């Protein structure tokens, strides 16, 4: 890996410059690539030499995007996927077979939960959940057939944290790959591979893009495991388009400065709203009241751009707050330049049962705030007036 700072590599790593001597890497909008002769084509398909064959496999734009993300995460290898969920599914499916077992943190994105509860069981792959609040539950859930341990930290949406160094010690001792969804933190705030994880996945749609423009995903980590994911993705087709890869590669150039602003504004918002009479609680890893604040201070360089609010009065009052917003966007996305408010119980996690939602602390009054890049005073002003109105 480079000896430069990762933020520099995110800007300076580029696909090879063409004869046109461009400063910004061009789009490679081609489905396939030419072979010099018979032997060249044979050698490429035989994987006897590196080279480009088909954009479903590789493309200069996707290669550049992954090279930058590898530098940021400190990864040996990586592949790009069409979306974050394609990265989730490809990383898990490439590592399990019928009769195998997966252990996952209970608090995961709604679609990830659907993979674990409705799709993998069709393949006779069992999944058990463990709770971040009870770390030893991960150990108790392990079986001789466990082939993957999968976690989100911080979790979506409740912002629960898992001690990655501790968990990696458990999984390494048993030879079980540890897969970490690093979407909320990004490599600017947290580097799971350095803490012992084996694979890191991203929904690049979120903070990596950062402007709500496109879809994308990535899997990076240990070379041998990435090769398994590459084989699966190459033959099942969740390929990232060259255009989206070009957009995401350019987005990585500003990731550090954007995340610094997201985190600073989120901290200001959390501190300002903490104790508001319309709220039962403010959840943010940067607040000393967060149950895993000490872990966040050691595992993350900053505390992220997501703040969760538990509104008093349940759904009725929560709806009043949401409908009173004047500037913040109502959407299911996150990581945008624009501040986004999401009601997980009725949107992203609506397909969970009431009991499942309660077990991961998604109540009817929970709001997830993806703090954007607007002036923090304007973000605070909009949310404050909406909360004030709920008790007025």
FIMARVEX-189034 format. One record per residue (C-alpha): residue in one letter; y, z negated, x negated. Coordinates in steps of 0.02 Angstrom, whole numbers, padded with zeros to 5 digits, always signed. Each point is the difference from the previous one (the first is absolute). Last residue first. Layout:
BEGIN
AYZX...
END
This chain:
BEGIN
X+01175-01094+02346X-00168-00037-00078X-00061+00180-00013X+00178+00060-00027X+00013-00098-00161X-00159+00086-00062X+00072+00173+00034X+00167-00047-00078X-00087-00069-00153X-00111+00154-00022X+00147+00119+00003X+00112-00107-00111X-00136-00034-00128X-00032+00186-00023X+00187+00036-00008X+00031-00138-00127X-00145+00064-00105X+00086+00168-00025X-00130+00130+00048X-00148+00020-00116X-00137-00051+00121X-00088-00161+00044X-00167+00036+00083X+00006-00136+00133X-00164-00046+00082X+00024-00090+00167X-00121-00130+00065X+00027-00072+00175X-00163+00061+00077X-00096-00083-00143X-00075+00082-00153X-00064-00150-00096X-00154+00083-00076X-00122-00096+00110X+00117+00020+00148X-00009+00188-00013X-00190-00001-00002X-00005-00115+00152X+00118+00112+00096X-00109+00149-00042X+00062+00122-00130X+00051+00168+00068X+00183-00050+00010X+00013-00031-00187X+00125+00137-00045X+00085+00003+00171X+00002-00138+00132X-00048-00148-00108X+00089+00073-00152X+00177-00001+00072X+00089+00103-00132X+00181-00003-00060X+00055+00130-00127X+00148-00011-00119X+00041+00175-00062X-00035+00049-00181X-00182-00003+00053X-00141-00114-00059X-00073-00019+00174X-00065+00105+00144X-00044-00056+00177X+00175+00032+00067X+00149-00084+00082X+00151+00037-00110X+00131-00132-00041X+00176+00041+00056X+00032-00068+00175X-00143-00122+00031X+00005-00081+00172X-00163+00078+00059X-00097-00080-00142X+00074-00172+00029X-00031+00003+00187X-00177+00061-00029X-00032-00148-00115X+00066-00118+00134X-00128+00062+00125X-00139+00016-00127X+00000-00178-00064X+00137-00125+00037X+00052-00033-00179X+00000+00153-00115X-00112-00004-00154X+00091+00108-00127X-00082+00095-00142X+00093+00062-00154X-00057+00152-00100X+00092+00064-00154X-00102-00084-00136X-00006-00167-00090X+00048+00038-00179X-00100+00002-00163X-00160-00037+00096X-00153-00101-00049X+00080-00158-00070X+00142-00025+00125X-00107+00064+00143X-00132-00131-00041X+00130-00138+00012X+00065+00067+00165X-00173+00000+00076X+00037-00111+00151X+00171+00083+00026X+00125-00142+00022X+00066+00026-00177X+00065+00169+00060X-00035+00151-00110X-00166+00035+00083X+00090+00034+00165X-00046-00063+00173X+00143-00064+00107X-00051-00126+00130X+00016-00058+00180X+00153+00108+00022X+00138+00003+00131X+00079-00156-00075X+00026+00086-00170X-00078-00114-00132X-00034+00137-00126X+00106+00149+00055X+00117-00003-00149X-00133-00039-00130X-00114+00138+00063X+00142+00127+00008X+00059-00038-00176X-00177+00010-00068X-00028+00164+00091X+00163+00070-00069X-00048-00040-00179X-00177+00066+00023X+00052+00166+00078X+00135+00022-00134X-00121-00029-00145X-00128+00109+00087X+00122+00146+00007X+00047-00014-00184X-00182-00004-00054X-00060+00138+00116X+00134+00126-00050X-00104+00117-00109X-00151-00033+00112X+00087+00101+00136X-00001+00157-00107X-00189-00012-00013X-00012-00033+00186X+00096+00157+00045X-00102+00108-00119X-00161-00077+00067X+00055+00041+00177X+00031+00181-00050X-00164+00014-00095X-00097-00060+00153X-00104-00158-00018X-00185+00032+00025X-00111-00093+00124X-00137+00135-00022X-00174-00072+00021X-00073+00079-00157X+00140-00036-00122X+00036-00167+00082X-00176-00069-00028X-00011+00067-00178X+00173-00068-00039X-00045-00171+00071X-00152-00010-00114X+00105+00060-00147X+00129-00133+00042X-00137-00130-00020X-00048+00061-00174X+00182+00017-00055X+00054-00175+00049X+00158+00000+00105X+00101+00110+00115X-00021+00057+00181X+00147+00087+00083X+00077+00039+00168X+00122+00118+00083X+00105+00036+00152X+00180+00061+00003X+00182-00033+00033X+00020-00184+00042X+00121-00029-00143X-00092-00114-00121X-00130+00125-00057X-00083-00134-00106X+00057-00134+00121X-00101+00063+00148X-00083+00171+00014X-00076-00033-00171X-00130-00103+00092X-00071-00070-00157X-00168-00050-00072X-00043-00100-00154X-00174-00001-00077X-00085-00119-00121X+00103-00159+00019X+00013-00118-00149X+00179-00064+00002X+00062+00148-00103X-00080+00113+00130X+00094-00090+00139X+00172+00044-00068X+00132-00079+00112X+00187+00023+00029X+00036+00174-00070X-00181+00050+00030X+00034-00001+00189X+00005-00168+00091X-00033+00050+00180X-00117+00145-00042X-00108-00086-00130X-00164+00016+00096X-00122-00076-00123X-00181+00051-00033X-00110-00122-00097X-00161+00081-00063X-00152-00115+00001X-00087-00036-00166X-00036-00181+00046X+00105-00082-00137X+00131+00134+00028X+00013-00046+00185X+00032-00185-00028X+00122+00024-00144X+00089+00133+00101X+00022-00128+00140X+00086-00124-00116X+00113+00131-00079X+00040+00073+00170X+00055-00162+00084X+00018+00062+00178X+00165+00003+00094X+00038-00002+00187X+00151+00102+00052X-00041+00002+00187X+00016+00187+00029X-00087+00071-00098X-00061-00109-00142X+00086-00037-00164X-00129+00027-00067X-00127+00112+00087X-00180-00025-00050X-00167+00091-00020X-00158-00067-00081X-00127+00139-00020X-00189+00017-00028X-00068-00156+00084X-00188+00018+00018X-00044-00164-00086X+00122-00082+00120X+00178-00064-00017X+00081-00085+00150X-00009-00175-00074X+00096+00055-00154X+00138+00080+00103X+00005-00155+00112X+00042-00099-00158X+00177+00067+00013X+00032-00087+00167X+00178+00046+00055X-00032+00178-00059X-00142+00010+00125X-00162+00096-00023X-00065+00141+00110X-00176+00070+00003X-00044+00185+00004X-00172+00080+00021X-00039+00180-00045X-00131+00075+00115X+00091+00167-00001X+00062-00025+00179X+00051-00175-00056X+00125+00082-00119X+00096+00082+00143X+00035-00132+00133X+00032-00169-00081X+00049+00041-00179X+00084+00166+00034X+00090-00076+00151X+00063-00145-00108X+00071+00126-00123X+00091+00080+00146X+00080-00167+00047X+00058-00043-00176X-00092-00148-00076X+00000-00189+00024X-00183-00048-00005X-00020+00029-00186X-00149+00112-00023X-00182-00020-00052X-00105+00158+00007X-00189+00015+00017X-00127+00135-00037X-00146+00055+00109X+00056+00181+00010X+00103+00044-00153X+00163-00064-00073X+00118+00043-00143X+00072+00169+00048X+00024-00057+00180X+00113-00144-00054X+00122+00096-00110X-00003+00152+00113X+00038-00101+00156X+00148-00095-00072X+00071+00154-00089X-00015+00105+00158X+00086-00143+00091X+00145+00012-00121X+00020+00185+00033X-00047+00172-00067X-00080-00067-00158X+00045-00002-00184X-00125-00046-00136X+00006-00122-00144X-00053-00043-00176X+00015-00132-00136X+00128-00106+00093X+00149-00100-00062X+00076-00006+00175X+00166+00084-00045X-00078+00119-00125X-00138+00047+00122X+00132+00031+00133X+00092+00120-00115X-00157+00096-00048X-00052+00003+00184X+00160+00087+00053X-00011+00122-00145X-00180+00046+00042X+00046+00024+00184X+00137+00122-00050X-00103+00092-00131X-00141+00023+00127X-00173-00075+00009X-00156+00002+00109X+00064+00065+00168X+00121+00103-00103X-00142+00104-00073X-00059+00032-00177X+00116-00080-00128X-00061-00045-00173X-00102-00119-00104X-00155+00059-00092X-00188-00018+00025X+00023-00047+00182X-00130+00130+00048X+00124+00074+00121X+00127+00016-00141X-00129+00067-00123X-00059+00134+00121X+00177+00056+00037X+00043+00013-00186X-00162+00090-00040X+00031+00134+00130X+00177+00035-00060X+00174-00073-00008X-00021-00090+00166X+00138+00000+00130X+00060-00149+00102X-00017-00040+00185X+00095-00051+00157X+00171+00031-00074X+00165-00083+00038X+00034-00070-00173X+00172-00076+00030X+00111-00004-00153X+00024-00146-00120X+00184-00044-00023X+00080+00051-00165X-00070+00176+00003X-00038+00091-00162X-00040+00165+00090X-00150+00021-00116X-00080-00149+00087X+00020-00185-00041X-00162-00097+00005X-00007-00124+00146X+00117-00146-00023X+00003-00179-00061X+00183-00045-00031X+00052-00086+00160X-00149-00109+00044X-00029-00017-00187X+00170-00084-00017X-00037-00124+00138X-00166-00037-00085X+00090-00057-00159X-00048+00105-00149X-00156-00031-00104X-00092+00135+00099X-00181-00023+00051
END
